[in-house]
């Protein structure tokens, strides 16, 4: 054993202390970096010299620089990040929706409904007073406008979520591409077994955690390694890397397979997400993406988008609110028009009906049309009933397929409606039905016209459960068929004096006005998009919609509070293992500084011994 060997021993200690100080400095510098994992220099004794008296140590060697990382705890942190991101985004959007329904403050649609029926009550008391007609139409316009505006606000939010979906999927792809590049760098650095790409692995973990905030995924990083000799909390994974999203390969080592987002398949421009195979074939994964911000967006916006029709989703929380508002508006329109059709008119003509061909089943065309009947009533100039005919509606009934069972066929059939053995005083002798369908515009219109316009006869309809008069709008108070287009009939807006509260056209008859007042207390059928039918009053069903919004918002709020508390707990636990402690690092710094000074003194002592030795020569 020579002095030069001893000098090398001191140098090894000096270098190790220097590296330890550098690593400690690196830890301290990143104390405020939440994504940094503290590192530790791992050393062992160098191979000793085997001598007769015994082994003589040759110093210290650095085995590796390890990061103190617990993969199990980190996986839990990613999961809690995923859940928190989902609930946080959902809560923000549902709180916004809740603001569209300010009914708890005695304003909003519920107040409009009360004002609307109060106006009908005032009108029924004074059906000939012009001021009451104007007041009623104004309140009806306010109700219709606010229903439209609320629906439009939800649809606008839904459109915004759809736009955000595109941005976040693009972000998902950007992160995936970065992780693939980092995987390549990690492979290069760790090509030698003792090398550890600690900072690169931290960067990849940061990107994984960010991705967990966007979407749920599964990742395999090779065989799990536990090194209790370094730290009891240290568990990390190997060099392999495979990340799957919704069961499809997204990252395979340094190879990246982006997901594709496209909105070309439907009229609404709502996006669908696909996995694109190497041959260019696409597999839709919109319904498979779960968790995180993207999962929340899809659950809110809706996942199932039909190519036909309006192109909007058939599911989703926001879409359900839109659909329920449509169901509310449609039942309000149909039932109001059903009653208003009782008011006698010189001529009746329906609203234009898109897609209703003469031989299309009425019940198949619109689910509001029910198996039932309606009576057609003819009044003379003095308001006396002179004819009544019952029109049956069933699953096979069409507008005019040429059969005697169609609406036109039943109406125009020459039968003795009155049962008086007189074939000249029945409904078909005063009025005739016609269905006009335009193949180019694909719209049809049903009309009941007088056989003699100068005779002074009027016609009215009394529904008996079919809903057909209200669905087709034979005599309209409201126009439209959903919350998107509900409005007061333009003829009434232009001339409020046309508003009628009677059934038979005689003074003192306010049957229609009274029926409208009673309507607010009747339980009606609201046909929801999910196939269920809610039997509620008009105000009751609207209250059901608002309670659903409030309940959903409150539920996701509680869920988010729970997820936030869980995240805080796991994050604190994660930081206790991998985070940098200033106190601990300062203690290590003093320890390594002392070791450095001691090794420097060893080298100085050997240097002096060498001087003595050389001086002896």
C-alpha positions as CSV (number, residue, x, y, z in Angstrom):
1,X,0.0,0.0,0.0
2,X,1.7,3.2,-1.2
3,X,1.1,6.9,-0.3
4,X,-0.1,7.4,-3.9
5,X,-2.9,4.8,-3.3
6,X,-3.8,6.5,-0.2
7,X,-3.9,9.8,-2.1
8,X,-6.4,8.2,-4.5
9,X,-8.5,7.2,-1.6
10,X,-8.8,10.8,-0.5
11,X,-9.5,11.9,-4.0
12,X,-12.4,9.4,-4.3
13,X,-13.9,10.8,-1.1
14,X,-13.4,14.4,-2.3
15,X,-15.1,13.6,-5.6
16,X,-18.0,11.8,-3.9
17,X,-18.6,14.7,-1.5
18,X,-18.5,17.1,-4.4
19,X,-21.1,15.1,-6.3
20,X,-23.2,14.8,-3.2
21,X,-23.1,18.6,-2.7
22,X,-24.0,19.1,-6.3
23,X,-27.0,16.8,-6.0
24,X,-28.1,18.5,-2.7
25,X,-27.8,21.8,-4.5
26,X,-30.0,20.5,-7.3
27,X,-32.6,19.4,-4.7
28,X,-32.6,22.8,-3.0
29,X,-32.9,24.6,-6.3
30,X,-36.1,22.6,-7.1
31,X,-37.7,22.9,-3.7
32,X,-40.6,24.9,-5.3
33,X,-41.0,22.6,-8.3
34,X,-44.1,20.4,-7.5
35,X,-43.1,17.9,-10.2
36,X,-39.6,17.3,-9.0
37,X,-38.5,14.2,-7.2
38,X,-35.7,14.5,-4.8
39,X,-32.5,12.7,-5.6
40,X,-29.9,10.9,-3.5
41,X,-26.3,9.9,-4.3
42,X,-25.8,6.2,-3.6
43,X,-22.3,5.1,-2.7
44,X,-20.4,2.0,-1.7
45,X,-16.8,1.1,-0.7
46,X,-14.4,0.6,-3.6
47,X,-12.9,-2.8,-4.2
48,X,-10.2,-3.2,-1.4
49,X,-6.6,-4.4,-1.8
50,X,-6.2,-7.9,-0.5
51,X,-3.1,-8.0,1.7
52,X,-1.8,-10.5,4.2
53,X,-2.7,-8.5,7.3
54,X,-6.2,-8.0,5.8
55,X,-8.1,-6.0,3.2
56,X,-7.0,-2.4,2.8
57,X,-9.8,0.0,1.7
58,X,-9.3,2.1,-1.5
59,X,-12.0,4.7,-0.9
60,X,-15.6,5.2,-2.1
61,X,-17.3,4.8,-5.4
62,X,-20.7,6.3,-6.6
63,X,-23.1,3.5,-7.6
64,X,-25.9,5.7,-8.9
65,X,-27.9,8.8,-8.3
66,X,-31.4,7.6,-7.4
67,X,-34.6,9.5,-7.3
68,X,-36.9,8.8,-4.3
69,X,-40.1,7.8,-6.1
70,X,-42.9,5.6,-5.1
71,X,-44.7,4.4,-8.3
72,X,-47.7,3.0,-6.3
73,X,-48.3,6.3,-4.6
74,X,-47.7,8.2,-7.9
75,X,-50.4,6.0,-9.6
76,X,-52.8,6.9,-6.9
77,X,-51.9,10.6,-7.4
78,X,-52.7,10.3,-11.1
79,X,-56.0,8.6,-10.4
80,X,-57.0,11.3,-7.9
81,X,-56.0,14.0,-10.4
82,X,-58.2,12.3,-13.0
83,X,-61.2,12.2,-10.7
84,X,-60.7,15.8,-9.5
85,X,-60.3,17.2,-13.0
86,X,-63.6,15.4,-14.1
87,X,-65.6,16.7,-11.2
88,X,-64.1,20.2,-11.2
89,X,-64.9,20.8,-14.9
90,X,-68.4,19.3,-14.5
91,X,-69.1,21.5,-11.5
92,X,-68.0,24.6,-13.4
93,X,-70.3,23.9,-16.3
94,X,-73.3,22.8,-14.3
95,X,-73.1,25.9,-12.1
96,X,-73.3,27.9,-15.2
97,X,-76.4,26.0,-16.3
98,X,-77.9,26.6,-12.9
99,X,-77.6,30.3,-13.4
100,X,-79.9,30.0,-16.5
101,X,-82.7,28.9,-14.1
102,X,-83.1,31.8,-11.6
103,X,-86.5,30.5,-10.4
104,X,-85.5,30.6,-6.7
105,X,-85.3,34.4,-6.9
106,X,-89.0,34.6,-8.0
107,X,-87.9,35.4,-11.6
108,X,-87.5,33.2,-14.6
109,X,-89.8,30.8,-16.5
110,X,-91.7,29.6,-13.5
111,X,-92.8,33.2,-12.8
112,X,-93.6,33.6,-16.5
113,X,-95.9,30.5,-16.4
114,X,-97.8,32.0,-13.5
115,X,-98.2,35.3,-15.3
116,X,-99.2,33.5,-18.5
117,X,-102.1,31.6,-16.8
118,X,-103.1,34.7,-14.7
119,X,-103.5,36.5,-18.1
120,X,-105.7,33.7,-19.4
121,X,-107.8,34.0,-16.2
122,X,-108.2,37.7,-16.7
123,X,-109.0,37.2,-20.4
124,X,-111.6,34.5,-19.6
125,X,-113.4,37.0,-17.3
126,X,-113.4,39.6,-20.1
127,X,-113.0,37.8,-23.4
128,X,-114.1,40.8,-25.5
129,X,-111.8,43.4,-23.9
130,X,-108.9,44.4,-26.1
131,X,-106.6,45.3,-23.3
132,X,-106.9,41.8,-21.9
133,X,-106.1,40.3,-25.3
134,X,-102.9,42.4,-25.6
135,X,-101.9,41.6,-22.0
136,X,-102.3,37.8,-22.6
137,X,-100.4,37.9,-25.9
138,X,-97.6,39.9,-24.3
139,X,-97.3,37.4,-21.4
140,X,-97.3,34.5,-23.8
141,X,-94.6,36.1,-25.8
142,X,-92.5,36.6,-22.7
143,X,-92.9,33.0,-21.7
144,X,-92.0,31.7,-25.2
145,X,-89.1,34.1,-25.5
146,X,-87.6,33.1,-22.1
147,X,-88.0,29.4,-22.9
148,X,-86.2,29.9,-26.2
149,X,-83.5,32.0,-24.6
150,X,-82.8,29.4,-21.8
151,X,-82.6,26.6,-24.4
152,X,-80.3,28.7,-26.6
153,X,-78.0,29.4,-23.6
154,X,-77.7,25.7,-22.9
155,X,-77.1,24.9,-26.5
156,X,-74.4,27.7,-26.7
157,X,-72.7,26.1,-23.7
158,X,-72.9,22.7,-25.3
159,X,-71.4,24.1,-28.5
160,X,-68.6,25.7,-26.3
161,X,-67.9,22.4,-24.7
162,X,-67.7,20.8,-28.1
163,X,-65.1,23.4,-29.2
164,X,-63.1,22.8,-25.9
165,X,-63.2,19.1,-26.7
166,X,-61.2,19.7,-29.9
167,X,-58.6,21.9,-28.0
168,X,-58.2,19.3,-25.3
169,X,-57.8,16.3,-27.7
170,X,-55.2,18.3,-29.5
171,X,-53.5,18.9,-26.1
172,X,-53.7,15.1,-25.4
173,X,-51.9,14.4,-28.7
174,X,-49.2,17.1,-28.0
175,X,-48.5,15.5,-24.6
176,X,-48.4,12.0,-26.1
177,X,-45.9,13.1,-28.7
178,X,-43.7,14.7,-25.9
179,X,-43.8,11.6,-23.8
180,X,-42.7,9.5,-26.8
181,X,-39.7,11.8,-27.4
182,X,-38.8,11.7,-23.7
183,X,-39.0,7.9,-23.9
184,X,-36.4,7.9,-26.6
185,X,-34.1,10.1,-24.5
186,X,-34.5,8.0,-21.4
187,X,-33.6,4.9,-23.5
188,X,-30.5,6.6,-24.7
189,X,-29.4,7.8,-21.2
190,X,-30.1,4.5,-19.5
191,X,-28.5,2.3,-22.1
192,X,-25.9,1.8,-19.4
193,X,-27.5,0.0,-16.5
194,X,-26.0,2.2,-13.8
195,X,-27.3,5.5,-15.4
196,X,-30.6,6.9,-14.3
197,X,-32.4,9.6,-16.3
198,X,-33.9,11.1,-13.2
199,X,-34.9,14.5,-14.5
200,X,-36.2,13.0,-17.7
201,X,-38.4,10.6,-15.7
202,X,-39.6,13.5,-13.7
203,X,-40.6,15.3,-16.9
204,X,-42.4,12.2,-18.1
205,X,-44.2,11.9,-14.8
206,X,-45.3,15.5,-15.0
207,X,-46.7,14.9,-18.5
208,X,-48.5,11.7,-17.3
209,X,-50.1,13.6,-14.5
210,X,-51.2,16.4,-16.9
211,X,-52.6,13.7,-19.2
212,X,-54.4,12.1,-16.2
213,X,-56.2,15.5,-15.9
214,X,-57.4,15.1,-19.4
215,X,-58.4,11.4,-19.8
216,X,-58.2,8.0,-18.1
217,X,-55.4,5.7,-19.4
218,X,-53.4,2.7,-18.5
219,X,-49.6,2.5,-18.7
220,X,-47.1,-0.3,-18.4
221,X,-43.4,0.6,-17.7
222,X,-41.9,-2.8,-17.3
223,X,-41.0,-4.8,-14.2
224,X,-41.5,-3.0,-11.0
225,X,-38.2,-2.5,-9.0
226,X,-38.1,-2.0,-5.2
227,X,-34.8,-0.8,-3.7
228,X,-35.1,-0.9,0.1
229,X,-31.4,-0.5,0.4
230,X,-31.7,3.0,-0.9
231,X,-35.1,4.0,0.5
232,X,-38.1,2.0,1.8
233,X,-40.4,4.1,-0.3
234,X,-38.5,3.7,-3.5
235,X,-40.4,1.7,-6.2
236,X,-39.9,2.5,-9.8
237,X,-40.4,0.8,-13.1
238,X,-38.2,-0.4,-15.9
239,X,-37.3,0.8,-19.4
240,X,-40.3,-0.5,-21.2
241,X,-43.2,1.9,-21.9
242,X,-46.7,1.2,-23.3
243,X,-49.6,3.6,-22.8
244,X,-53.2,2.8,-23.9
245,X,-56.2,5.1,-24.1
246,X,-59.6,3.4,-24.1
247,X,-57.8,0.1,-24.9
248,X,-56.1,1.5,-28.0
249,X,-52.3,2.0,-28.2
250,X,-51.4,5.6,-27.8
251,X,-47.7,5.5,-27.0
252,X,-45.4,2.5,-27.6
253,X,-41.9,3.3,-26.4
254,X,-40.8,6.2,-28.6
255,X,-43.6,5.6,-31.1
256,X,-46.7,7.8,-30.9
257,X,-50.1,7.0,-32.3
258,X,-52.3,10.1,-32.2
259,X,-56.0,10.0,-31.8
260,X,-58.1,11.7,-34.5
261,X,-60.9,14.1,-33.9
262,X,-63.3,14.9,-36.7
263,X,-66.7,16.6,-37.1
264,X,-67.4,15.8,-40.8
265,X,-70.0,13.1,-40.2
266,X,-72.9,15.2,-39.0
267,X,-74.7,18.5,-39.6
268,X,-74.1,19.9,-36.1
269,X,-70.3,19.9,-36.5
270,X,-70.0,18.0,-33.2
271,X,-66.8,16.1,-32.9
272,X,-66.2,12.4,-32.7
273,X,-62.9,10.8,-31.6
274,X,-61.3,7.9,-33.5
275,X,-58.3,5.6,-33.3
276,X,-56.7,5.5,-36.7
277,X,-55.0,2.2,-37.7
278,X,-52.0,2.0,-39.9
279,X,-54.2,1.1,-42.9
280,X,-56.1,4.4,-42.4
281,X,-59.3,2.6,-41.1
282,X,-60.9,4.5,-38.2
283,X,-62.5,3.0,-35.1
284,X,-64.7,5.3,-33.1
285,X,-63.7,5.7,-29.5
286,X,-66.0,8.6,-28.5
287,X,-68.1,6.3,-26.3
288,X,-65.0,4.7,-24.7
289,X,-63.1,7.7,-23.4
290,X,-63.6,8.1,-19.7
291,X,-62.5,10.3,-16.8
292,X,-60.6,13.6,-16.7
293,X,-61.6,16.8,-18.4
294,X,-62.3,15.1,-21.8
295,X,-64.5,12.4,-20.2
296,X,-66.4,15.2,-18.4
297,X,-66.9,17.1,-21.7
298,X,-68.2,14.0,-23.4
299,X,-70.6,13.2,-20.5
300,X,-71.9,16.8,-20.5
301,X,-72.0,17.3,-24.3
302,X,-73.1,13.8,-25.2
303,X,-71.3,10.9,-26.9
304,X,-73.7,9.3,-29.4
305,X,-74.2,11.5,-32.4
306,X,-76.4,10.2,-35.2
307,X,-75.4,11.1,-38.7
308,X,-79.1,11.6,-39.7
309,X,-81.4,14.2,-38.3
310,X,-80.0,17.4,-36.7
311,X,-76.7,15.8,-35.8
312,X,-76.9,16.6,-32.1
313,X,-76.1,14.0,-29.4
314,X,-78.7,11.6,-28.2
315,X,-77.3,11.5,-24.7
316,X,-75.3,13.8,-22.4
317,X,-76.3,15.9,-19.4
318,X,-76.6,19.2,-21.3
319,X,-78.5,17.5,-24.1
320,X,-80.9,16.0,-21.6
321,X,-81.7,19.5,-20.3
322,X,-82.3,20.7,-23.9
323,X,-84.5,17.7,-24.6
324,X,-86.5,18.3,-21.4
325,X,-87.1,21.9,-22.3
326,X,-88.2,20.8,-25.8
327,X,-90.6,18.3,-24.2
328,X,-91.9,21.0,-21.9
329,X,-92.4,23.5,-24.8
330,X,-93.9,20.9,-27.1
331,X,-96.5,19.7,-24.6
332,X,-97.3,23.4,-23.8
333,X,-97.8,24.1,-27.6
334,X,-99.8,20.9,-28.3
335,X,-102.1,21.1,-25.4
336,X,-102.7,24.8,-25.8
337,X,-103.4,24.4,-29.5
338,X,-105.6,21.4,-28.7
339,X,-107.8,23.7,-26.6
340,X,-107.6,26.6,-28.9
341,X,-108.8,24.4,-31.8
342,X,-112.2,24.3,-30.0
343,X,-112.7,28.0,-31.1
344,X,-114.8,28.0,-34.2
345,X,-113.1,29.3,-37.4
346,X,-114.3,30.1,-40.9
347,X,-111.5,27.9,-42.2
348,X,-108.7,25.8,-40.6
349,X,-105.2,25.1,-42.0
350,X,-102.4,23.3,-40.2
351,X,-98.8,24.4,-39.8
352,X,-96.4,23.1,-42.5
353,X,-95.4,19.6,-41.5
354,X,-91.9,18.6,-42.6
355,X,-91.6,15.0,-43.9
356,X,-95.2,14.0,-43.3
357,X,-96.1,12.3,-46.6
358,X,-99.8,11.5,-47.3
359,X,-99.2,7.8,-46.4
360,X,-97.0,8.2,-43.4
361,X,-98.4,6.9,-40.1
362,X,-99.2,9.9,-37.9
363,X,-98.2,8.1,-34.7
364,X,-94.9,7.1,-36.2
365,X,-94.3,10.7,-37.4
366,X,-94.7,12.3,-34.0
367,X,-94.8,10.5,-30.7
368,X,-97.2,13.1,-29.3
369,X,-99.9,11.8,-31.5
370,X,-101.8,9.2,-29.5
371,X,-104.4,6.5,-30.2
372,X,-107.7,8.4,-29.7
373,X,-110.1,10.6,-31.6
374,X,-111.3,14.1,-32.2
375,X,-114.7,15.6,-33.1
376,X,-115.2,18.0,-35.9
377,X,-118.0,20.4,-35.0
378,X,-119.9,22.8,-37.4
379,X,-121.8,25.8,-36.2
380,X,-124.2,28.0,-38.1
381,X,-124.1,31.9,-38.0
382,X,-126.1,31.9,-34.8
383,X,-123.7,29.6,-33.0
384,X,-125.9,26.6,-33.1
385,X,-124.2,23.2,-33.6
386,X,-125.4,21.8,-36.9
387,X,-123.0,18.9,-37.5
388,X,-120.5,16.8,-35.6
389,X,-118.2,14.0,-36.8
390,X,-115.8,11.8,-34.9
391,X,-112.4,11.2,-36.6
392,X,-110.5,8.1,-35.2
393,X,-106.7,8.0,-34.9
394,X,-104.8,4.8,-34.5
395,X,-101.4,3.3,-35.4
396,X,-102.4,3.0,-39.1
397,X,-104.0,6.4,-39.6
398,X,-102.4,8.6,-42.2
399,X,-103.3,12.0,-43.6
400,X,-104.5,10.8,-47.0
401,X,-103.4,7.4,-48.3
402,X,-106.5,7.1,-50.4
403,X,-108.3,4.9,-47.8
404,X,-111.5,5.6,-45.9
405,X,-109.5,5.3,-42.6
406,X,-107.2,8.3,-43.3
407,X,-108.0,11.7,-41.8
408,X,-109.1,13.1,-45.2
409,X,-111.0,10.0,-46.0
410,X,-112.9,9.9,-42.7
411,X,-113.7,13.7,-42.9
412,X,-115.0,13.6,-46.5
413,X,-116.9,10.3,-46.2
414,X,-120.6,10.9,-46.9
415,X,-122.3,9.5,-43.9
416,X,-125.3,10.5,-41.8
417,X,-123.3,12.2,-38.9
418,X,-126.5,13.6,-37.3
419,X,-128.5,10.3,-37.5
420,X,-131.5,12.2,-38.9
421,X,-131.7,10.3,-42.2
422,X,-130.8,13.6,-44.0
423,X,-127.7,13.3,-46.2
424,X,-127.5,17.0,-46.9
425,X,-126.8,18.5,-43.4
426,X,-123.7,16.6,-42.3
427,X,-120.1,17.8,-41.7
428,X,-119.0,16.9,-45.2
429,X,-121.8,19.0,-46.6
430,X,-120.5,22.1,-45.0
431,X,-116.7,21.6,-45.1
432,X,-114.2,19.4,-47.0
433,X,-110.7,18.2,-46.0
434,X,-107.7,18.3,-48.1
435,X,-104.0,17.4,-47.6
436,X,-101.6,19.1,-49.8
437,X,-98.0,17.7,-49.9
438,X,-95.2,19.2,-51.9
439,X,-92.5,16.6,-52.8
440,X,-89.9,19.3,-53.5
441,X,-90.1,21.0,-50.1
442,X,-91.2,17.8,-48.4
443,X,-93.8,19.6,-46.5
444,X,-97.5,19.0,-46.2
445,X,-100.6,21.0,-44.9
446,X,-104.0,19.8,-43.8
447,X,-107.0,22.1,-44.4
448,X,-110.7,22.1,-43.6
449,X,-112.4,24.5,-46.0
450,X,-116.1,25.5,-46.4
451,X,-118.1,24.2,-49.3
452,X,-119.8,27.6,-49.5
453,X,-117.8,30.5,-48.2
454,X,-120.8,32.7,-48.1
455,X,-123.0,30.5,-46.0
456,X,-121.6,31.7,-42.6
457,X,-120.7,28.3,-41.2
458,X,-117.7,27.9,-38.9
459,X,-115.8,24.8,-37.8
460,X,-114.1,23.8,-34.5
461,X,-112.3,20.7,-33.2
462,X,-112.7,19.0,-29.9
463,X,-109.9,16.6,-29.1
464,X,-110.6,13.3,-27.3
465,X,-107.0,12.2,-26.5
466,X,-105.4,12.0,-30.0
467,X,-103.5,15.3,-29.6
468,X,-103.5,15.6,-33.4
469,X,-105.2,19.0,-33.6
470,X,-102.5,20.5,-31.4
471,X,-99.6,18.6,-33.0
472,X,-100.5,19.8,-36.5
473,X,-101.7,23.2,-35.4
474,X,-105.1,23.3,-36.9
475,X,-106.0,26.4,-35.0
476,X,-102.9,27.9,-33.4
477,X,-102.2,30.0,-30.3
478,X,-98.6,28.9,-30.3
479,X,-96.4,28.2,-33.3
480,X,-93.4,25.7,-33.3
481,X,-92.8,22.2,-32.0
482,X,-90.0,22.7,-29.5
483,X,-88.3,25.1,-27.1
484,X,-86.1,26.2,-30.1
485,X,-89.0,27.7,-32.1
486,X,-91.9,28.2,-29.7
487,X,-93.6,31.5,-30.3
488,X,-97.1,33.1,-30.3
489,X,-98.8,32.7,-33.7
490,X,-97.9,35.7,-35.8
491,X,-101.5,36.4,-36.8
492,X,-102.3,37.0,-33.2
493,X,-99.3,39.2,-32.6
494,X,-100.1,41.3,-35.7
495,X,-103.8,41.6,-34.7
496,X,-104.6,40.8,-31.0
497,X,-108.3,41.3,-31.8
498,X,-108.3,38.0,-33.5
499,X,-107.8,36.2,-30.2
500,X,-110.9,34.2,-29.3
501,X,-112.0,32.8,-26.0
502,X,-115.2,31.1,-27.2
503,X,-116.0,27.7,-28.7
504,X,-119.3,28.5,-30.5
505,X,-119.2,32.0,-32.0
506,X,-121.7,33.6,-29.7
507,X,-121.6,36.4,-27.1
508,X,-121.0,35.2,-23.6
509,X,-119.3,32.0,-24.6
510,X,-115.8,31.8,-22.9
511,X,-115.4,28.0,-23.0
512,X,-111.9,28.2,-24.5
513,X,-110.7,30.8,-22.0
514,X,-111.9,28.7,-19.1
515,X,-110.4,25.6,-20.5
516,X,-107.0,27.4,-20.8
517,X,-107.3,28.4,-17.1
518,X,-108.1,24.8,-16.1
519,X,-105.2,23.5,-18.2
520,X,-102.6,24.7,-15.6
521,X,-104.1,22.3,-13.0
522,X,-104.4,19.3,-15.3
523,X,-101.7,16.6,-15.5
524,X,-100.4,16.4,-19.0
525,X,-98.2,13.9,-20.8
526,X,-94.6,15.1,-21.4
527,X,-92.9,12.8,-23.9
528,X,-89.2,12.8,-23.1
529,X,-86.4,11.9,-25.5
530,X,-85.4,8.9,-23.4
531,X,-88.7,7.2,-24.2
532,X,-90.3,7.9,-20.8
533,X,-93.5,9.9,-20.3
534,X,-93.9,12.2,-17.4
535,X,-97.4,13.0,-16.2
536,X,-97.2,16.4,-14.6
537,X,-98.8,19.8,-14.7
538,X,-97.1,22.4,-16.8
539,X,-95.6,24.1,-13.8
540,X,-94.8,20.7,-12.2
541,X,-92.8,19.4,-15.2
542,X,-90.9,22.7,-15.4
543,X,-90.1,22.4,-11.7
544,X,-88.9,18.8,-12.4
545,X,-86.5,20.3,-15.0
546,X,-85.1,22.9,-12.6
547,X,-84.9,20.5,-9.7
548,X,-82.9,18.1,-11.9
549,X,-80.4,20.9,-12.8
550,X,-80.1,21.9,-9.1
551,X,-79.7,18.3,-8.0
552,X,-77.1,17.5,-10.6
553,X,-75.2,20.6,-9.7
554,X,-75.3,19.9,-5.9
555,X,-74.3,16.3,-6.4
556,X,-71.3,17.1,-8.6
557,X,-70.3,19.8,-6.1
558,X,-70.3,17.3,-3.2
559,X,-68.4,14.9,-5.4
560,X,-65.8,17.5,-6.2
561,X,-65.3,18.4,-2.6
562,X,-64.6,14.8,-1.8
563,X,-62.2,14.5,-4.8
564,X,-60.4,17.6,-3.7
565,X,-59.9,16.3,-0.2
566,X,-58.7,13.0,-1.5
567,X,-56.3,14.7,-3.9
568,X,-54.9,16.9,-1.1
569,X,-54.3,13.9,1.1
570,X,-52.6,11.8,-1.6
571,X,-50.6,14.8,-2.8
572,X,-49.3,15.5,0.8
573,X,-48.4,11.9,1.1
574,X,-46.6,11.9,-2.2
575,X,-44.7,15.1,-1.3
576,X,-43.7,13.6,2.0
577,X,-41.9,10.8,0.0
578,X,-40.7,12.6,-3.1
579,X,-40.7,16.3,-2.2
580,X,-37.7,18.3,-1.1
581,X,-37.3,19.1,2.6
582,X,-35.1,22.2,3.0
583,X,-34.3,21.2,6.6
584,X,-33.2,17.8,5.5
585,X,-31.2,19.1,2.6
586,X,-29.4,21.7,4.7
587,X,-28.4,19.0,7.2
588,X,-27.1,16.9,4.3
589,X,-25.3,19.9,2.9
590,X,-23.4,20.4,6.2
591,X,-22.6,16.7,6.4
592,X,-21.2,16.6,2.8
593,X,-19.3,19.9,3.3
594,X,-17.7,18.5,6.4
595,X,-16.8,15.3,4.5
596,X,-15.3,17.3,1.7
597,X,-13.2,19.3,4.2
598,X,-12.0,16.1,5.9
599,X,-11.0,14.5,2.6
600,X,-9.2,17.6,1.6
601,X,-7.2,17.4,4.9
602,X,-6.4,13.8,4.1
603,X,-5.0,14.8,0.7
604,X,-3.1,17.7,2.4
605,X,-1.5,15.3,4.9
606,X,-0.5,12.9,2.2
607,X,1.0,15.7,0.2
608,X,3.1,16.7,3.3
609,X,4.2,13.2,3.8
610,X,5.3,13.0,0.1
611,X,7.3,16.2,0.6
612,X,9.1,14.6,3.6
613,X,9.8,11.5,1.7
614,X,11.2,13.3,-1.3
615,X,13.3,15.5,1.0
616,X,14.9,12.5,2.5
617,X,16.4,11.6,-0.9
